[in-house]
Amino acid sequence: MRILWHSNSPWASTGYGVQTALFMPRIAERLGIPVAHSSLFGLEGGNLVWNGIHCYPKGFDQVGHDSAPAHAQNFGAEVILTLFDAWCLNPQALQSRGARWVPWFPVDSDPIPAAVLRQVQQAWQPVVFSRFGQAKAAEADLDVRYVPHGVVTSIYRAQDKAAERARRGLPQDAFVVGIVAANKGIPARKSWPEMLEAFARLWRRHDDAVLYLHTFVGQEMAGVNIREFCEHLGLPDHAVRVIDQYQNLLGFTPEWMAGTYAAFDVLMNVAMGEGFGVPLMEAQACGTPVITGAWTAQEELCIDGWTVAREDAEPWWTPQAAYQFKPRVAAIEDRLQAAYDEWSVGRFTSERSERLAATVAAQYDADLVTDTYWKPVLAEMAERIEAEKGGDLPAPEIEVAA
């Protein structure tokens, strides 16, 4: 079996790009399956080779309907594996030259939106990356496989908090709340207004709290004008730290991101809906607890931290005809206060961080995910393909990781 991986380029600092960079080489090297990359974002105008993997450029269609099938034919791939939102992908176009479509796709609403379901029902084998997505697929009678996202726990690990704060100019004696999230679109799926206002309320009671924002704070992606909103909330400059905006365009190394998470006391990501929530996993891999929502995939990723209950959020009917959940400011504030209370009495210890990091490594380390989940799923696919080539042979039943 040969795979064409169609997603953001592996050097892109997007969530899809990060996971592409993790798993393409592992599938090729650990599992011995030939893989090539087809770009949805990050490469135009020519081919190149990245870490021994051939990378094909994006074509003229916005999501590669013109280029991906041709690239698959050129590479001799039986499978086009897409790591992208499924609703905007056309099954007939992707499978027009004989390759099988395998979407590894997010479910970030309840139920699975009809626009997503219509597309993945036509896929050869859908794969989800959250237990929430797996449960919603079962409700829709959709046959899926489960493979979670992963993290390199040799890089994302518990580290010296004081040293990492010093590198970022953060005060050693402050309660540091971090947000690592895209600032894209209004209404903000990442709940930017609600989280910022909740922090402002905390800061008015505890002016030793500092908010660290790893995002674009302007409206480059039609999101919230964060600087303007912080000014409206009365937050002074010293209470809100923002990453260098030009460096954010260029991207940060995994090592720098791991140190950033380690510098936080808590990561806050109470999104309206998440297909997975990679920063939640990365932060906890670095020993940092999280504040998130008890809905979609976020709840299963809260290993150590606080969740905003579903009853403390307003259901919001999305344009895709499914529910996400808008958290109440007071509920986020309450969880921030709970985290502050634990921090103030010294419960954020290095031992706690080490335990949390070890727990994440035992579940989501990229090598473990490759061997435990990708290996049996891809083996099943390879046998199905061989059975199909043989004519009337039934596709074998292979046990995959629960």
N, C-alpha and C positions, 0 to 999 in steps of 0.2 A: 504493500500500500504506500502511496505517495500523497502528501498533503500540501495543498496551497493554503496558507494562512492569510486570510484577508482581513486586515484591521489597520489601525494606526501603526506607523512605522515604529520599530523597537527603540529608536532614539528619541521619540516624542515623549514629553514629560506628562502625558495624559494618563489616566488610569488604564485605558486600553493599551496604550503604548508600553507602560510598565509591565503589565501582565504578558504582553507579546514578547518583550525582552526576556522575561523569566522562563516562559514555557517552550518557545520555539527551540532554543538550543538544547533544553533538557529532553524534549521529545526526540530530537535528532541524535543526541549523544548517549543519553541513558537508555532510550528505548530502541535506537537504531532505525528509526523511521525517517526517510528522506522528507525534508520540509523546505519549502520556498515561501517567500513572503510577497504578498500583493498589497500595495499601499492604498488605503483609504484616505490617509492624511500623512504628509511628511516626506514624500518623494515624488517629484515630477521631472519629466524630461530625459530620463535615462535610467539604466540599470546600475546597480552596485552590489558589492558583496559585503555583508556585515557578519563578522564572527563566523565566517565560512558558509553563511546562508545567502543564497541568491535572493536579491530583493528587486521586484519588478515595480515600475512606476505606476502612478495613478493615471487613468485615462481621461477622457473628456466628460464622462458622466459623473455626477456629484458623488455617488457612492460606489462607482466602479462596475456598474452592470455591463459596460462595454469591454472593460479591460480584464476583469477577473476570470471570466470563462476562457478568454483567449490565453491568458497566462497559465491557467490550469492545463489547457491543451498543450501549450509549449513545454511545460514542465512534465507532462505525463501524469498529472495528479488525478486520482480517482475521486478525491474529496476536496471540496472547497469549505474550509472551516472558517466561519466568520465570527470574530469577536467584536460585536457592534450591536446597536439597537436593531431589533428584528423588524419592527413595523415598517421601516423605510426600505427594506430589501425585497426584491422581486424574485420569488423562487424560480419562475419560468426563465427569467433572464440568466440567473446564476447557473442553472442546470441546462442551458441551451446547447452546450457542446458535450454533454454526456457525463460531466462530473456530478457527484452527489453533494447536496448542500447539507452541511452540519452547522447549524447556528449554536454557538455558545453564547447565550443571550441573557440579559437581565430581566427580572420581573420586579418592578418597583411600585406596583399599584395592586389594589385588591378589588375585584378579581384580576386575572390576566386580561388586559385590555383586548377588546375584540379585534382591533387592528393588528395587534401582535399575534393573537391566536390564529387569525386567518392565514398569516404568513407561515408560522412555524408548523402548522398542521400539514403543510405541503413539503416540509423538509424531509430528507431521508432519515435523519436522526437528530432531533433537538437535544441540546445539553444545557442545563441550567447551572448557575454557580452559587445558589443559596438553597438552604433547606426550605425557606419560605417559598421560593420559586417552585421547588419540587412539590410542595403541598398544594399550591395553587394549580399546578399542572394536573395533579391527580384529580382535583375537583372538576377540571375541564375535560377529563378523560384523555389527556394528552400523554403519550408515552415518552418520557424523557430519561436522560441519564444525569447524574449529579457529579460535577467536578468543581470544587471551590476554587476561588482565587488563592494566591499564595504570597509568601514573603520570604526573603533571604534572611534567615535568622542569624547568620554569621555577621551580618551588617546591622540589621534592625534588632538590637539587643539592649539590655540594661547597661547604662553608661554613667559616668561621673556627672551628676547634675550641675554641680558648681562649675566645673570646667566648661561645660557646654553653655551655661549661662554667661560666663565670662566672654566666650567667643562671640556671643551675640549682643553683648552690652546690656544684658538683663540684670536687674537687681537681685542679689542673692537672697534677700530677706522678704521678697514679695511672693504673693500667691499668684502664680502665672497660669492664666487660662489661654489655651491655644485654639485657633480655628484653622484648619487646613481644608479648604473647599473652594470649588469654582464659584465665581460671582457672575452668574449667567442667567439672564432672563428675569422677567417680572410677570407674575409673582415668582419669587425666588424659591426654587425647589429646595435649596439649602437653608431656608428659613433665616436669611440674614437679618431682616428687621427685628424679628422676634428674639434672636440670640443677642444681638447688639443691645437691645433695650433691656433684656434680662441682666446682662453684664452691667449696664449703667446703673441699674437699681442696686445691684450688689456693691458696686464701687461707691455709691453714695453712703453706704453703711461702713464699708471697709476700704479706705483709700490706700491700703497696702496691696490691693489687687491690681494686676496688670494684664491687659489683653494683647496677645500676639497674633497678628493676622498674616497668614501665608496665602495670599490671593492677590488678584488685581483689584484695587480699591476704587477704580474709576468705572466708567460705563462702556468700556471697550467691547464688552460682550453683551451689551444691552441689559446689564444688571443694575444693582443698587449703587448709587453714589455714596460710598461708605464714609468718606471723609466728611461730606456734607451732613450725613445722618448722625455721625458721632458728634459733630459740632452742635447739631440740633438737640442731642441728648445731654449736652453739657459735659461731655467727656474731654478732659484736657489732653494735650499732646502726650504728656508723660505717662498717661494711663493707657494709651493705645500705641503699640509698636507695630510697624508695617514693614514687611520685607522690601528690599530694593526692587522696584518695579521693572527696571531693565534686566536685572539678573533673573527675574522670574520669567521674562520672555526667553532668555537663553537657556534656562533650566538649572536645576540644582542637582548635585551628585546624590546618589543614595546615602553616602556617608554623611553628607551635610543634613539631609532630611532626617536621618536617624538621630543625629545629635540634636536637631530641633525638637523632635518629639521628646527626647530625654530631658530637655530643658524645661518642659512644661510640668506643672503639677497635675493638670487635667486637660484632656482634649475635649472640646465641645463640638458635637456634630449632631444636631437634632433636626435632620432633614425631613421634609414632607414625605419623602419616599426614597429608598435606596435599593438598587439591584444587588449591591453587596456592601460597599462602604469601606474601601481599602484603607483610608486613613485611620479608621477605628482599629483595624487589625495591626497596622504598622505602629501606631502609638502604643498599643498594649504589648506588642513584641518588644518595645523599648522600655517596658515596665511602667507605662503611664496610664492611669485609669481614664475612663471616658464618661461623658454625659451624652446620651443619645435617646432616640424614641423607641417605644415598645411596639413598633409596627414595621411592616415590610421586613427587609433582611437585617435591619439594624439590631433588633432585639437579640438575635442569635449570636451576634458579634460582641455583645456586652459581657465580657468575662469578669471584669472588675470595674465597677462604676455604678452609675445611676441612670435609670431610664425614666422618661416622661411617660406616664401611663396613657393608653389609648383614650381613656375617658377624659384626659386633660388636653385633648386635641380636638379640633373641629374637622369633621370629614369634609373633604373638598373634592367635588366631582370634576375630574380633569377633562380636557378636550379629547382625550382618548377613551372617554367613557368608562372610567374606573375611579376608585377612591384613592387619594392620598390624604395626609393628615397634617393640618396646620396646628403646630403646638401653641398653647397659651403661654404668654410671656411669664405670668405668675408661676406656672409650673416649672419652666426652665429656671427661673430665679430660685425657686425652692431647692432644686437639685444643685445649683451652684452654691447655695448657702450650706447645704449638707456637705458638699465637698470641702468648702472653706472650713467648716467646723472640724472635720477630720484633720485637715492640714494644720489647723491652729493648735491642736493638741498632740501633734507629732506622730500621727498615724501613717503618714506617707514615708515609710522607711525604705532603705535600700533592700532589706530582706523582702518586703512586699513586692518591690519592683522585680527582683530576681525571680520570685515565685510566679508572678504574672507572665514574665517573659518566657519562662520555661513552659508554662501552660499553653501559650500561643504556639511555641515551637513544636509542641507535641501534636498540634492539630493542623497548622497551616504552613509549616515550613515547605518551601517550594520543592525540594527533593522528595519530601514525604508525599506531597500532593501528586507529584509525577508518578511515584511508584504505587501509591495506594489507590489513586483514582484514575489518572490518565491511562496507566498501563492496561488495566482490564477493559476499560471502555474502548480504547483503540484496538486492543486485541479482538474484541467482539466485532468491531467494524471491519477489521481485516478479514475475519472468517466469513462475515456476511458477504463481503465483496467477492471472495473466492467462490462462495456458494452460488452467488448470482451469475458469475462467469460460467459456472458449470451447468447452467440451464435450470432444471426443475428441482435441484436440491433445496431443501428447506433451509432457511437461515438458522444457524445453531443458537441454542439458548446458553448463554455464558453468564455465570454469576458475577456481578459487579459489586463494588463496595457499597454498603448500605449508607 
